[in-house]
Amino acid sequence: MCEHFVARAEEPFRIDALWPFTERLERFGIAGFGWGAAWRRRDGRLDSYRNLLAFRDDDPGREAVGRAETTSLLVHLRRPSKLSTLTLPDTQPFADPRGRFAFSHNGDLQAVRPWRDRYRAEGRIHGRADTEVGERWLEDAWPDSSPTTSSTASPDGSPADRSTPRLLANLHEVFGGHANLAFLAADHYAGNDENPVFTFRLDGIRLAATGIYSLDRSLFRFVAPGATERRLLAQRATASFA
């Protein structure tokens, strides 16, 4: 399974300021089957990058992304549950075609088949990863979508609360499974009890990151020893960095 994090700061920072942390997260999280990033540019537009190479092996991509400055960042380090999905269309994060957000997840989404069939019939599925199905669901559930769209309803059929934390919780309720969900703007939902999510600060940057599949605080020993304001994010809770 994968590792990922979101980062937010009040002032723009160079993305490569977080590359030492990212390299350790990939190493100790046993990722390395591709990586990607999404960030907000100074003009507010969404930019993204994906590659099948491991973060540690992608020198040109890592350097190009690292030169950018942002206040909101999402990075995904891949270790897929199914190695048959090692393709670029399955590499995360997924960027909304309208530039509204980017999304990634680790773990598994279970009840994807009927939704995959629907989105494939609409010509919106390009790979085999369950995360892409979750991305399409979020595209329809985003607040400026039609309130009558069926995917925006809560499991009991009532209208959904469309705040970002509620959208992520609704997604997990609809699909089920072990699911840590990372979202740009910087939000992280904890729904994978096999890989806890922690919030903390590194050099003034707020982060929410998965915990290298260790059911303790080893993230702070091996990956982020200089972190402050360390907190465990409760299951089915969302960390939102406004």
N, C-alpha and C positions, 0 to 999 in steps of 0.2 A: 504494500500500500504506500501511498504518497505522503509527502510532507509539504506544508505550505504555510505562508504567513501573509498578513497585511501589516502595513506600516503607515503612520500618519504623523505629520509634524506641522507646527504652525508656520514655520518658515521653510522655503524650498531647501532641499538637500540633494546632493549628488547621490544617485542610486548606488554607485559603487562604494559608498560609505558603509553599506550593509553587505558587501560581498564577502568579507571574512566570516560574518555570521552565517551567510547563505552557504558558503563552502562547508562549514562544519555541520550545518543542518542536513545537507545532502549526505555527507560522510557518515555521521552517526545515526541518521535516519534510514540508512541503507537504501537510499534512492539512487538516481544515476541513470535512469532510462528515459532521458529527455527532460527538458525544463522549459519554462515560459514565464513571462512577466507582463503585467499591464500597469499603466500609470497614467495620471493626468498631467498633461502638458501645462505650461504656464498660461496658454490661451484657453484652457479648460477642455480642450479636446482629448479624447482617449487615444492612447497609443499602446501597442502591444507587440510582443515578440514571442515566437515559439521555435524550438529546435529539437530534433531527435537525439542530438548529442547530450551527454551529461553536462551539467553546469561546469564541472571541473575541466572538461575537454573542449569546451566551446570558447576558445580564446577570442576570436573576432566578435562573436555575438555578445559575449559577456562585456567586452570592452566598449562596444557601441552602445549597449543599453546603459552601462555604468556611467557614461558621460552625461546622460540626461539628468535634468533636475526636476524634482516633483515635490509635492506635499502629500501625495497618496499613492501607495504602491501595493501591488499584489504579486507575489512570486510563488510559483508552483514547481516542485521538484518531484519527478514522476517515478513511481514504482508500481506499475499496474497490476491489478489482481489477475488479469488475463494477458499474458505476454503476446497473444495473438492481436492485441490492439496497439502494438507498437507501430503506429503510423502517425503522420503529421495531423490528419483530420481528428485524431483522438487525443492529441497533445493539448494540455491545458496551459493557461486559462483560456476560456472561451469569451470572446468579446461580442457584445451585443451589436448586431449590424447597424443599429441606429446610434451607436456611440454613447449609450446611456449608462452602461455598467460593464464590468467583467466579472466572471464567475469561475470558481474552481471548487473541487471537493475531494476529500479522501475518504476511503471506506467503500461502501457499496450502496446504491439505491436499488431497492428490490422490485417494486411494482412498476417497472418501466415498459413492459411489453405493449400494453394498449396505447400508451402515449407515444412510444416509438413508431408503432404502426400508423398512428394519426399523423405525426410529423413527417414520416417518410412519404405518406400519400400527398402531403402538402409540398414536398420537395425541399424540406428543411433539414434532413438528416444526411450527414456526409461521412460519418464514421460508425464505430460500433460501441463506443464508450457510453456508459450510463450517464456520465456527467453531461454529455451533449443533450440528452433528453431533458435533464434538469434545467439546462440553459434555455431551451426552447420554452419550457413551462414558465420560466421567469420572464422571458420576453413578452409573453401574453399577460402575465400577472402584474407587470409594471404599472404604476399608478396612472399613466396616461393611456393605458389600453381601455377597451370597452368594459364597463362594469358588468356587462352581461356575459363576458367570456367565461365559459364554464370552468376553466382552470383557476380562476381567481376565487372560487367559492371555497369556503371551509369544508372539511370532511362531512359536516352535518348538513351541508347545503346552504348555510347562511352566508351573507356577504362577508368577504374577508377584510380584516384590518390590513391596509396596504402600507403600513410603515415597514421599513426594511427588516427590523427584527421579526415582525409578524410574517412577512413574506417568506423569510428563510424557515421559520418554524412551520408555516403552512406547507412549504415544499417537503420538509421532512415528514410531516404528517401524511401527505398525499402518497409519497413513494416509500417511506419506511426504510429500514436498513440502518447500518452504521454510517453516519454522515457528519463529518466536520465540513462546514461550508464557508468558503472565503469569498468575499464580495467587495468590489470597488465601486462606490466609496467604501472607506475602510471599515468593514464589518466582518466579524468572524463568529459563526454559530457553532456551538459544541454539541454534537450529537453522536459521537463515536466513543463509546466507553472503553475501547481498546487503545485509543490514542488521545490522551487528554490535551486540552488547549490551555495555554498560559498567556497572560498579559503581563507586560513589563515595559521598561524604558531602557534604551541604549543611547547614550549620548544625546539625550533630549528628544529622541524619536520614540513614539509609542508604538508598540508591536503587540500583535496577538499571533501566536504560532503554535503549531502542533508540537507534541512532546516526544518525538523520536521513538514512539511505541514503547515507552518505559513508564510503568504505572507508579512513578515516583517523580521527584524533581531533578532527575539527571540531566534534563535539558540545560539547567543552569550550571552544572558541573562541566559538561562537555561542549556545549554550543554557545551559551551566553553567560559566561562567568561574571562579566561586568554588569549584568542587568540589575536594575533597581525597581522598586515598586512591584515586586513579584506577586502575582495572584493566579490561582487556579480558577479557570472559568467553569462555572457549574454546568452540568449536563442540561441540555435544551435551553441554555441561555445564550445571548448574543452580546458580544463586545462591540460597541459602536463608537468609533472615534470621529466625532463631528469636526 
